[in-house]
Amino acid sequence: MSVACLPRSSALQAHGPSGVSGAPSASAGAAVARGRPLSREDFVLEEIGQRLLEAHLIDEQALSKAAVQQKTSGGSLTGNLVKIGAISEDSLLEFLSRLFSAPPIDLKNFEPDPALTRLLPGDVATKFMALPVARSGRRLVVAMANPSNIFAIDDIKFITGYEVEPHVASEAMLKKAIDRAYDSAGTMADVMKGFEDDLSVVEEDDSAEAEAGLQGADEAPIVKLVNSLIADAVRKGASDIHIEPYERSMRVRFRIDGVLQEMMAPPFKFKAAILSRLKIMAELDIAERRVPQDGRIKIKVLNRTIDLRVSSLPTIFGEKIVMRILDKTNLNIDLEKLGFEPAPMKEFVSAIANPYGMVLVTGPTGSGKTTTLYSALSRVNTPEVNVMTAEDPVEYNLDGINQVLVHEDIGLTFSAALKAFLRQDPNIIMVGEIRDLDTGSIAVKAALTGHLVLSTLHTNDAPSAIGRMIDMGVEPFLVASSVNLILAQRLVRKVCAGCKTTITLTGEVLRELQLSEDEAKGATFCEGKGCVDCNNTGYRGRQGVYEVMPLSNRIRDLILERASASEIKRLAIGEGMLTLRRDALEKLKRGLTTVEEVLKETAADQL
């Protein structure tokens, strides 16, 4: 990337550091707002939040929320401010440019130049939050989160041998760019290239294969490949890694935004060594290949600690391994950012604010139920209440909450945990899933005796949860008197903001969506063309779609009469409930998702 390729802006004209000596005053933010540059030598990145506050670009509530999120989930303060929507990336970049008196550089679609990244070691780039982005003669343009750090500039100048021209970039974008530039996954091709020379595996029969796997599991290329694989998945935002053996081949797929994408096909001869390496990391029995096994891996990737839940399953051609990536930095436990419409959000918050009763969250596996429950718990978790959870597995550790891992092999089932909870003076109880009558009965009893109970069920929509509870054996009068609210949810992929384009829907598509032409008139329908940010898929991130059904007195009467799910649904819609399809259509009309996602994830309303 040459200097000519940088974004065109008068602020991007080359100039050297120019600051005013002296420490920043208390009114520094106001000075910046008036256009007066702040001393970059004495400026500290941690003070940016205060400067944004003084410049009236954020409020105290947003700053506090970002600070709490930084403490619980990690990341930078400015990154969390952008994440919670307190300030846009563009506004933050413009502010930083004025603050540091340095040209801004937008790294959203930045593609690293290997020739430039080789000039600065990855650990130095991460330490200083600095990345070489362009070179002209003896001048090196470096994107920095803190261009006032003269020590970093001097070190970079000494290491590279170039005159450094600092440009300012937002820390969140810079971190992603550094991950792309120095990620070990970027050397995947090099790892694969070294395989043939560095490893020799003999495959005559199963025993030979197993022996080869044991011998090759700790050899450098295998270690490098597995580490690169995990790093690549984390960098791409994958939720799962699938490693699948077939008769004469292997396949690696990542689940990104809920969709599996094929990433690579390692040489088949290294199958045993790769699987053995993963089993060693997960502390599984590498000699046992006939029964399923579960384990965990804790690993530091891209400067953050990642937990991997590992599951091995024997197939006819060897063991398939699936790794669920649990990255706390990606956990969004802010209810306001999950995608609720205003009215359903108010009803849900009101339900979890009750001192007793039951709130049920329903949906298929992978629909975001755990995130919704964690968000609800984080909202009601205060020093005055005792919050206890029974989970299988415990996906994320939450401060101030007593979390219990269910272990059915030793008798610690959901029902056993619930019984124990009731002797632990709880205020709020979360049960990972109501699977049977025993668990359901105890949960109902807890809800009726002064406890708030949160749990999940596997049903297609909110009204069906009533029938599911009754089918388990819970009496209708107990369901009617204990349940406060039922929420059904799905996840739809969001249109990538980097390549979003407006489209027009045909009459046929509108009819399929059950959307009238009058509703479509004021709508903005969008789709993504595909870009670097979204791996050319047109989608980036996911959005919750919710069906929130509070139990009114009329609905409780229908439950007592053992009315069907369709009757309950009809009444709930009459009382203002948004169905999953209608909620998804609201997102579609605002350009947040696409027609394909709405049709794929939600069913038409047929009453």
Buried (B, 14 or more C-beta within 10 A) or exposed (E): BEBEEBBEEEBBEEEEBEBBEEEBEEEBBBBBBEEEBBBBBBBEBEBBBBBBBBBEBBEEEBBEBBBBBBEBBBBBBBBBBBBBEBBEBEBBBBBBBBBBBBBBBBBBEBEBBEEBBEBBEBEBBBEBBBBBBBBEEEEBBBBBBBBBBEEBBEBBBEEBEBEBBBBBBBBBBBBBBBBBBBBBBBBBEEBBEBBEEBBEBEEEEEEEBBBBBBBBBEBEBBBBBBBBBBBBBBBBBBBBBBBBBBEEEBBBBBBBBBEEEEBBEBBBBBBBBBBBBBBBBBEBEBEEBEEEBEBBBEBEBBEBEBBBBBBBEBEEBBBBBBBBBBBBBBBBBBBEEBBBBEEBBEBBBEBBEBEBBBBBBBBBEEBBBBBBBBBBBBBBBEEEBBBBBBBBBBBBEBEEBEBBEBEEEEEBBBBBBBBBBBEEEBBBBBBBBBBEBBBBBBBBBBBBEEBBBBBBBBBBBBBBBBBBBBEBEBEBEBBBBBBBBBBBBBBBBBBBBBBBEEEEBEEEBBEBBEBEEEBBEEBEBBBBEBBBBBBEBBBBBBBBBBBBBBBBEEBBEBBBEEBEBEBBBBBBBEEEBBBBBBBBBBBBBEBBBBBEBBBBBBEEEEE
